[in-house]
Amino acid sequence: QVQLVESGGGLVQPGGSLRLSCAASGNVFSINAVGWHRQAPGKQRELVAAITSGGSTNYADSVKGRFTISRDNAKNTVYLQMNSLKPEDTAVYYCNADVRWLGAAYEYWGQGTQVTVSS
């Protein structure tokens, strides 16, 4: 089992920056990939960025060039650096882990952290 705890959300003005953290604990060596997702009111949850255990990354078109996903293996933490924030980035941000263990796949989610971009 894997536990995920997000932090770093808050209120920021348009054009500002925030860094979200996703700290993993438990069976961390079984994590295949970690993704950041977001869900705005009345909208479906969408993938924002992901990073694999091999270091490959991918981003939603809407955040390319503004957001950067990275990881610190020593701290079992994945970060989402968000720059040039826009009001449309307002959402609850969740991290999720894709876990592979004994031939089976599992998915774990954190509790979410609110990001509000507003003047």
N, C-alpha and C positions, 0 to 999 in steps of 0.2 A: 504494500500500500504506500501511496505517496500523499503527503500533505503539502498544500500550496497556500502561501499567505502573501497577498498583495499589499503594497503600501505606496505612498507618494502622491496620491491624488489630491485634488484641491481646486480652488478657484484661481483662475489666471486670466489676465487681460488678453485680448486678441494680439497675436504677434509674440506672445510670451512663450516660456518653456517650462516643462515639467519633466521629471524623471520618475518613472514607475519602477518598482522593484517587485520581483516574484521570488520569494524564498522557498525552496523545496526542502523537505525532510522526509525521512523514511527510506524507502527502497530506491534511492536516487540513481543508483547505478543502472537501473532498468529503464530510465527515461530515454526515449528515442528522439523526442522533439518537444519543444515548448513553444506555445503560441500565445500571442496576445489577441484577444477578441474584444469587441465593444458592442454595446447595445444601447441605442438611444430610445427615448420614449416613443412607443408606437411603431418601432422598427425592429426588424429581425437582427439577431446577433450576427456580426460579421467578423471575419478574420482580418486583423490589422497587419500582423507580422508574425513570422515564425522563424525558429532557429533549430537546426538538427544537432544531434550529438556530434556530427562531423563538422559542424560550423557553417553549413550552408544556410542561407537566409532567403526569405522571400517577403514581399510587401504588397499590400493592396495598392492599386494605382493611386488612390486618393491621398496616400501618405508618403509615397516615394519622394525622396529628396528632403523630406521634413522629419521623418521618424527614423530612428536607428535602434535595432535590437542587438543586444550583446549579452554575454554571459561571463560570470566569474566562477569557474569550476571549484576553486578553493572555498568559496562561500556558498556554493550550490544555489546561486542566485542568477536570475535572468533580468535584464533591465530593458526598459523601453524609454529611450530618450526622445522626447517630443519637442520639436522646435517649430517656430512660426505657426503657433496654434491658431485655429480658426473657430468661430462659434459652432460650426458644424462638426467639430471634433468632440463636442459635449456628449458624454455618454458614461455609462458604467463600464469600466474596463476590467476584464477578467483574464487571468492567465490559465492556461490549461496544459496538461502534460499528457503526451502520448507515450504509454508505457508498454513495453513488450516483455513478457515473463513466461517462461516455460511454454513457448509457442502460442500464447494467447495475447491478445491486445486489450488494453484497458485505457480508460480516459479519466483523468481527474481534473477537478476545477477548484479554483480559489473562490473566495467569497465576493470578490469584486471591490473596486475602489472607484469612487465618483470623480470624474473630471468635468469641470464646468469652465467654459471659455466665454467670458462675458465682460463687457465694460461697465 
